[in-house]
Amino acid sequence: MNQARIVLFVAAALLAVPSYAHAQKKGGRKPAATQQAAPAPADTAAAPADPSAPAPADANGNREIDADAPAGAPSPTPDTGAAPDQGAAPGAAPAGGDNGGLGDICQIDPTACPTLNLSAAAQKNLNEQMYAVQQIYTLRYHRLEIQPGWNFTLNDQFVDHPGPVLALNFYVSNVLAIGVSGGYYLNSDKKFNAETRRSARVSVPLTEYLYQGSLNFTYVPMYGKFAGFGDFIFGYDGYLVGGVGAIATRPIAVIDPDNRAFKWGEKNPKVAFNVGIGFRIFFNRWFAAILEVRDYIFQDKLEALTVATGGAAQNPNTWYGDTKLTNNVQAQLGLSIFLPFSWEYRLPK
């Protein structure tokens, strides 16, 4: 009888031991691992654990189960003894690792680090770039300018005074020149003047010119460039000119053409002042086209409006009348040629 009780007691004890082992509370003692498991490589960006997934097993294959937790609650994770780094940024590389650099980027993506073939680049044709502010296109310092041109009358409605002109200017600086100029006139009495005299029997004193010459000073206050005809760049400058010289004139016999015959040598030459403005457009560094307007100012002796009677009509002293201040405004179209043709800047760009 006693043996039967002992057997029943041993059987009950064997059944109770596994139940107690599986029902132990959280944080209880854990069996020691017989072998040290190799540490897994750290993941720089670990995915969040699934709450419904079973707890990971230890080295012996045992899992902890919280018997007091409600159904569906997450299982506790085993305590590895290492606290997480609270100061590390998510996705950061582990301490002591290689942060990489430009060399690593070039190894991963070679197109991100292109190489330049200097020999091939040197053979390329490059379009010259224009500077926003660059040196003067044409230097004038110590150069001789030759200006041939043709004059046109602007302010005489009765007589035209066209003719060739020539100017020579030497630039003592890049903006200041001293020179001489001269011109010859080809006079033409307009048809309108003759028709007016015949129909209305009204006439006005007329004057024709023979030549002019002057000593001039030229000042260049402005210069620049502009684009035209696509990519072609033109240099230009504007200048002021003024001087003093002489001009030869004579009246045209209109009041008494039967008795009066004016000669070029009488009352000549006359002192004439001139002022003007000009504009040059350069096609290269020594050749340009010019447009100039100049006013020649002088005191002119006009034909007398009255006719002397008798033999006095043949006296040249009775042929001249009033003296009038005359403005002979001329437009000049011509060319500008600079000598020498080339030069070198003292200070390179």
C-alpha positions in Angstrom: 0.0 0.0 0.0 2.8 2.3 0.8 4.6 1.5 -2.4 1.5 2.5 -4.4 1.4 5.9 -2.7 5.0 6.5 -3.4 4.5 5.8 -7.1 1.6 8.1 -7.4 3.5 10.9 -5.6 6.5 10.5 -8.0 4.2 10.6 -11.0 2.5 13.7 -9.8 5.8 15.4 -9.2 7.0 14.6 -12.7 3.9 16.1 -14.2 4.2 19.2 -12.1 7.8 20.0 -13.0 7.2 20.8 -16.8 4.1 22.9 -16.0 6.1 25.0 -13.5 8.9 25.5 -16.0 6.5 26.8 -18.7 4.6 28.9 -16.3 7.5 30.8 -14.8 7.2 34.6 -14.7 9.0 37.1 -16.9 12.5 37.9 -15.8 13.2 34.6 -14.2 16.5 32.8 -14.4 17.4 31.6 -17.9 19.5 28.5 -18.6 23.1 29.3 -19.5 24.2 28.7 -23.1 26.7 26.1 -23.6 28.2 27.9 -26.6 28.7 31.6 -27.4 26.7 32.4 -30.5 28.5 34.4 -33.1 27.3 38.1 -33.2 25.2 38.9 -36.3 26.3 41.9 -38.5 24.6 45.1 -37.4 22.0 46.3 -39.8 22.2 50.1 -40.4 18.4 50.4 -40.8 16.6 47.6 -38.9 13.0 47.0 -39.8 10.4 47.2 -37.0 9.5 43.9 -35.4 6.1 42.4 -36.0 4.1 42.4 -32.7 2.4 39.1 -33.6 5.6 37.3 -34.5 6.8 34.7 -31.9 9.7 35.7 -29.6 13.2 34.6 -30.9 14.7 31.5 -29.5 17.8 31.4 -27.4 20.9 29.3 -28.1 19.2 26.1 -26.8 16.1 26.7 -28.9 13.9 27.8 -25.9 11.5 30.6 -26.1 10.0 32.7 -23.3 6.2 32.8 -23.0 4.4 35.3 -20.7 1.5 33.3 -19.4 0.0 36.4 -17.9 -0.1 38.4 -21.1 -3.4 38.5 -23.0 -3.9 36.6 -26.3 -2.3 38.3 -29.3 0.1 40.5 -27.2 3.7 40.7 -28.4 6.1 38.2 -26.9 9.0 39.5 -24.9 12.4 39.6 -26.5 15.4 37.9 -24.9 17.6 40.1 -22.9 21.0 40.2 -24.6 22.5 42.5 -22.0 23.4 45.4 -24.4 21.4 48.6 -24.2 20.5 50.3 -27.5 22.3 53.5 -28.4 19.8 56.2 -27.8 22.0 58.9 -29.4 22.5 57.2 -32.8 20.6 58.6 -35.7 18.4 56.2 -37.7 20.3 54.7 -40.6 23.7 55.9 -39.3 26.8 53.9 -39.9 28.2 52.0 -37.0 30.9 53.8 -34.9 34.4 53.3 -36.2 33.2 52.4 -39.8 34.4 53.9 -43.1 32.2 56.9 -44.1 33.4 56.7 -47.7 34.3 59.6 -50.0 34.6 60.8 -53.6 36.6 57.7 -54.5 33.8 55.4 -53.3 31.2 57.4 -55.3 33.4 57.1 -58.5 33.7 53.3 -57.9 29.9 52.9 -57.6 29.0 55.3 -60.5 31.9 56.1 -62.8 29.7 58.5 -64.8 29.5 60.7 -61.8 33.2 61.5 -62.1 33.9 62.2 -65.8 37.4 62.5 -67.0 38.7 65.3 -69.3 40.9 64.5 -72.3 43.1 67.6 -72.5 44.6 66.6 -75.8 41.2 66.3 -77.5 39.9 69.5 -75.8 42.9 71.5 -77.1 41.9 70.5 -80.7 38.4 71.9 -80.5 37.5 75.1 -82.3 36.3 77.7 -79.7 34.3 80.7 -80.6 35.9 83.9 -79.3 33.9 85.5 -76.5 33.4 89.3 -76.4 34.2 91.0 -73.1 31.6 93.2 -71.7 34.2 95.9 -71.2 37.2 95.5 -73.5 40.0 97.6 -74.9 39.4 100.3 -77.5 39.0 98.7 -80.9 41.1 101.3 -82.7 43.9 103.3 -81.2 44.6 106.7 -82.6 47.6 107.8 -80.6 50.5 108.9 -82.9 48.7 107.8 -86.1 48.0 109.8 -89.2 44.5 109.9 -90.5 43.7 110.6 -94.2 40.2 111.7 -94.9 39.1 112.0 -98.6 35.4 112.9 -99.1 32.7 114.7 -101.0 30.8 117.8 -99.8 27.1 118.5 -100.2 25.3 121.8 -99.6 22.6 121.8 -96.9 21.4 125.3 -96.4 21.6 127.1 -99.8 18.3 126.7 -101.7 19.5 128.7 -104.7 23.1 127.5 -105.5 24.6 124.1 -104.9 28.3 124.0 -103.7 29.4 120.4 -104.0 33.0 119.4 -104.3 35.9 117.1 -103.2 37.6 117.6 -99.8 40.7 116.2 -98.2 41.8 116.3 -94.5 45.0 115.2 -92.8 44.9 114.7 -89.0 47.7 113.7 -86.7 46.6 112.4 -83.3 48.9 113.7 -80.5 46.9 111.6 -78.0 44.2 109.0 -78.4 41.4 111.6 -78.4 43.1 114.8 -79.6 44.3 115.6 -83.1 45.7 118.6 -85.1 45.3 118.7 -88.8 44.6 120.6 -92.0 41.8 120.4 -94.5 40.8 121.9 -97.8 38.2 121.6 -100.5 37.3 122.8 -104.0 33.7 123.8 -105.0 31.8 123.1 -108.1 28.9 125.7 -108.2 25.6 125.1 -109.8 22.8 127.8 -110.1 19.6 126.0 -109.5 16.8 126.0 -112.1 14.4 127.2 -109.5 16.3 130.5 -109.1 16.2 131.4 -112.8 12.5 130.6 -113.1 11.7 132.8 -110.1 13.6 135.7 -111.5 11.8 135.5 -114.9 8.3 135.0 -113.6 8.2 137.3 -110.5 11.0 139.7 -111.6 12.3 139.2 -108.1 15.9 138.3 -107.4 18.2 137.9 -104.4 22.0 138.2 -104.2 23.7 134.9 -104.9 27.2 133.8 -104.1 29.5 131.0 -105.4 32.6 129.5 -103.7 35.9 128.6 -105.2 37.9 126.9 -102.4 38.4 126.8 -98.7 41.3 125.7 -96.4 41.7 125.6 -92.6 43.7 124.5 -89.6 41.6 122.2 -87.4 41.6 120.6 -84.0 39.7 117.3 -83.5 38.5 115.9 -80.2 37.0 112.4 -79.8 34.8 112.3 -76.7 32.9 109.0 -77.4 33.6 105.6 -78.9 32.0 102.2 -78.7 30.8 99.2 -80.7 27.6 97.7 -82.0 26.5 94.5 -83.7 25.2 94.2 -87.2 24.8 91.7 -90.0 24.6 88.8 -87.6 27.7 88.4 -85.4 29.8 91.2 -87.0 31.0 93.8 -84.5 31.5 97.4 -85.7 33.6 99.9 -83.8 32.6 103.5 -84.0 33.5 106.9 -82.6 32.1 110.4 -82.6 34.3 113.5 -82.8 34.1 117.3 -82.6 36.1 119.5 -85.0 36.8 123.2 -85.2 39.3 125.5 -86.7 40.1 128.7 -88.6 41.1 129.3 -92.2 40.2 131.1 -95.4 37.5 130.8 -98.1 37.3 132.4 -101.5 33.9 133.6 -102.8 32.4 135.9 -105.3 28.8 137.2 -106.1 26.9 135.9 -109.1 25.7 138.8 -111.2 21.9 138.8 -110.9 20.9 142.4 -110.5 22.8 143.9 -113.4 24.4 141.0 -115.3 25.1 143.2 -118.4 27.6 145.5 -116.7 28.8 143.4 -113.7 31.5 140.7 -114.0 32.8 139.7 -110.6 36.3 138.2 -110.4 37.7 135.7 -107.9 40.6 137.9 -106.9 38.4 140.7 -105.6 37.7 140.9 -101.9 39.4 137.5 -101.3 40.3 135.5 -99.4 38.0 135.9 -96.4 38.7 134.6 -92.9 36.4 131.7 -92.1 35.8 129.8 -88.9 34.4 126.3 -88.9 32.8 124.0 -86.3 31.4 120.5 -86.9 30.6 117.1 -85.7 31.5 113.8 -87.2 30.8 110.1 -86.9 33.1 107.2 -87.9 32.2 103.5 -88.4 35.3 101.2 -88.5 35.3 98.1 -90.7 38.7 97.1 -89.4 41.4 98.8 -87.3 42.6 101.2 -89.9 39.6 101.7 -92.4 36.4 103.5 -91.7 33.5 105.4 -93.3 32.7 108.9 -92.0 29.8 111.2 -92.0 30.5 114.8 -91.0 28.5 118.0 -90.8 30.5 121.3 -90.7 29.5 124.9 -90.7 31.8 127.5 -92.3 31.2 130.9 -90.9 32.5 134.1 -92.6 31.7 137.6 -93.6 30.5 137.7 -97.3 30.3 140.7 -99.6 27.0 140.6 -101.5 26.0 142.2 -104.8 24.5 145.6 -104.6 20.7 145.7 -105.1 20.8 149.1 -106.8 22.3 150.0 -110.2 24.4 153.1 -110.7 23.6 155.3 -113.7 25.8 156.5 -116.5 29.5 155.5 -116.5 29.4 154.7 -112.8 27.7 151.4 -113.7 31.1 150.2 -115.0 32.9 151.0 -111.8 33.5 147.7 -109.8 33.2 149.7 -106.5 29.5 150.2 -107.2 28.9 146.5 -107.7 29.2 145.5 -104.1 26.5 146.1 -101.5 26.1 144.9 -97.9 28.4 142.6 -95.9 26.6 139.7 -94.4 27.5 137.0 -91.9 27.2 133.8 -93.9 26.8 130.2 -92.7 27.9 127.6 -95.3 26.7 124.3 -93.9 28.2 121.3 -95.6 27.7 117.5 -95.2 30.7 115.4 -96.0 30.6 111.7 -96.8 34.0 110.0 -97.0 36.5 107.5 -95.9 39.1 107.4 -93.1 42.4 105.7 -93.4 44.8 105.4 -90.5 48.6 105.0 -90.8 50.3 102.8 -89.8 47.8 100.0 -90.3 48.6 98.1 -87.1 49.9 98.7 -83.6 50.5 97.0 -80.3 48.9 97.7 -77.0 51.4 98.8 -74.3 49.5 96.9 -71.7 48.1 93.5 -73.0 44.6 92.5 -72.1 
